[in-house]
Amino acid sequence: MLESYISSILAEKLSLSKEEISSLLEIPPNPGLGDLAFPVFSLAKIERKAPHLIAKEVAEKMTGGPVRAVATGGYVNFFFDRSFFAVKALEEAMKPDFGKEDLGKGKRVIIDMSSPNIAKPFGIGHLRSTMIGNALYHAYKALGYDAVRVNHLGDWGTQFGKQIVAYKRWGDEVKIAQNPIKSYLELYVRFHEEAENNPELEEEARAWFKKLEDGDEEARSLWQRFIQESLKEFKRMYERLHVDFDYYMGESFYNDKMDAVVRELREKGLLEESEGAQVVSLDDRDMPPCIILKSDGSTIYATRDLATAIYRHDVLKGDLLLYVVGAEQSLHFKQVFAVLEKMGREWAKVCIHVPFGLMRFAGKKMSTRKGRVVFLEEVLDEAVERAREIIEEKNPSLPDKERVAEAVGIGAIIFGDLKNNRIHEVDFSLEEALNFDGETGPYVQYTYARTQSVLEKAGEVPTGITEGKSLTRDVAWELLKEILGFPKALKLTVERNEPSVLARYLLNLAKVYNRFYHQERILSEEEEERKVKLALTQITGRILKESLEILGLQTPSKI
C-alpha cells in the first residue's frame, strides 16, 4: 500500500512508469532515514544531472500531503504520516486475500523438479531441486497460476546396463529384499570398482543396455523391477517431505518421441556432421554445437530434452516451462533452448532453467559411483531426534510431541537450504541446519506458535478497527510496514524464481514481531488498543503460516 501510494505519485511527476518506480523503491537500513527510499541514479543518466540535484528536485515536488520527502545524497527518503495511513494499511492487510494477486490467471507453469535416478538412493543432494521446485510450485499457485509438478526420473541410459550386470553377477536376493535401494547402490559402486581392473565389464554393460533398448524380456523385467522398488522408496520420502507430483514421467517416456525431433531437424536443414556425430551448429550463439545423434547413431540427453520440451508445451499446454536443475547443466539448457528457437519454436523464450549450486558434504561433492552419498532419510531422522530432545527439555508436557518434532526437525533442514540464494553452493552442515537459534526454520515456526498462543489467550477475533493511535508507536509501525511487504516478497519470489526472497522476508517479519511482542503489552485493557495489537498478531500469524507452507514447512500451533 505504501509503495503503491509513492509509486503512483512519483509516476505523475517523473518519466518512469509506476511499475519501474516500484521496482526501484527500497527500505532504508535505518528507520530514522525514512519509511521508503527512492534512488534517483537511473534518472541521472537520462537527465544528465548529478544524483543529489535530481533528488532535491524530486523532494521539492512532494511538498504538502501526508508524506514528507527528504533528499539525502542520491536518494529521496519518504516519511509517512502514521496517523493518516495506519488504519487504512491495517484494514488492507486484514483482508483474507491480502498478498494474493491473480497474476497468473489463465497461465500454466510446468515445473521440472527433483528427478532422482532410478536404483540410486535419495541423497541429501536431491533436496535442493525437490524443495526449491516445491516452493516455486506453491508460490506460483498463490499468485493464480495453474502450476504442474513433473518428476523427470532418470530411468534410462547405459547405467542400467551396469546395474543389470552388477545385479546378475553379485546380487544377493536376501540382502536386496531387506533394503533394495542401498543394495543397488552397493552393487553399482562395486561395478565401477571391478571395472577399473576388468574393462570387459563395460562392454558387458553396453550389451545389456542394447538388449534393454531392443526389448529383451529379461532386461526389461529387471529394469521395471528397479523402477518399481525405487518409486516405492522415493514416494515414501516425498510423503515425509510433504511433496507431491502431478506426473512421474521418466526419460524413457520420451523414447518414442525423439525420432520425430531428429526428422524435423533434418528436414529443416539444421543437422550437420561433426566427427561422425550429427549436431546443430550454435556458432552464431557463441556456443559449442549441440550433439543430437552420437557417432553410433544413438540419441543423447539434448535429443530427449528437445522432445520433452515440445511435449510439455504442445501436449501438457505449458505457458511457462521451468527446469529446476543444477547450475552445472546451464550450458546444456542454453543449447537446448537455442535449438528450439532454430526449429522455429517461438515459445522457447518461456523455457527457463532455474539453476542452483551444488550441495556438498564436508566440502566434498557427492558421487553415487564412489558410494559417497549422505542419505536424506538419515539426516531427517537425526534432525527429528534433535528436535525431540529440545522439546523434551523445554516443553515436556507438549501434546502430540512426535508430530511437532517431525515438523520442526524436517523444517530445520528445508529452511536451512531455502534461506540461501539458490545459485550459491551449500556446504551442508548438519550442525548448522540443526541450530535452533537465529535464522532458522524452527525460529520462524516458533514465532508462528507464539502468535497463536496470544490469540488463544485473548479469546477474541479482532474486527472493526476504527482507531490507530497505538499503530503510530515505533515498533507497531515497523511491524505494520513489514506486514505490508508480504505481497512484494511473494511476487519477487516468482519473478526471480528465488524461494530465498520469501524465506528472508519471513525471518525479518519474525524478528520484528518478536520485538513487538516483548516491547508492547498486547492484551491491553484499553479495547481499541487491544484490537489493533491482536489484529497485527493475527495478520502476522496468517502470513507466517501461509508462507512457511509455501516453502514446504509444517506449522504446529504449539511448540
Secondary structure, DSSP 8 states (H G I E B T S, - for coil): -HHHHHHHHHHHHSSS-HHHHHHH-B--SSGGG-SEEEE-HHHHHHHTS-HHHHHHHHHHHT-SSSEEEEEETTEEEEEE-HHHHHHHHHHHHHSTTTT---TTTT-EEEEE----BTTS--BGGGHHHHHHHHHHHHHHHHTT-EEEEEE--B--STHHHHHHHHHHHH--HHHHHH-HHHHHHHHHHHHHHHHHH-THHHHHHHHHHHHHHTT-HHHHHHHHHHHHHHHHHHHHHHHHHT---SEE--GGGGGGGHHHHHHHHHHTT-EEEETTEEEE--GGGTS--EEEE-TTS-B-HHHHHHHHHHHHHHTS--SEEEE---GGGHHHHHHHHHHHHHTT-GGGGGEEE-----EEETTEE-BTTTTB--BHHHHHHHHHHHHHHHHHHH-TT-TTHHHHHHHHHHHHHHHHHHTS-TTS-EEE-HHHHT--SSSSHHHHHHHHHHHHHHHHHHTS--------GGGGSHHHHHHHHHHHTHHHHHHHHHHTT-HHHHHHHHHHHHHHHHHHHHHS-SS-SSHHHHHHHHHHHHHHHHHHHHHHHHHT----S--
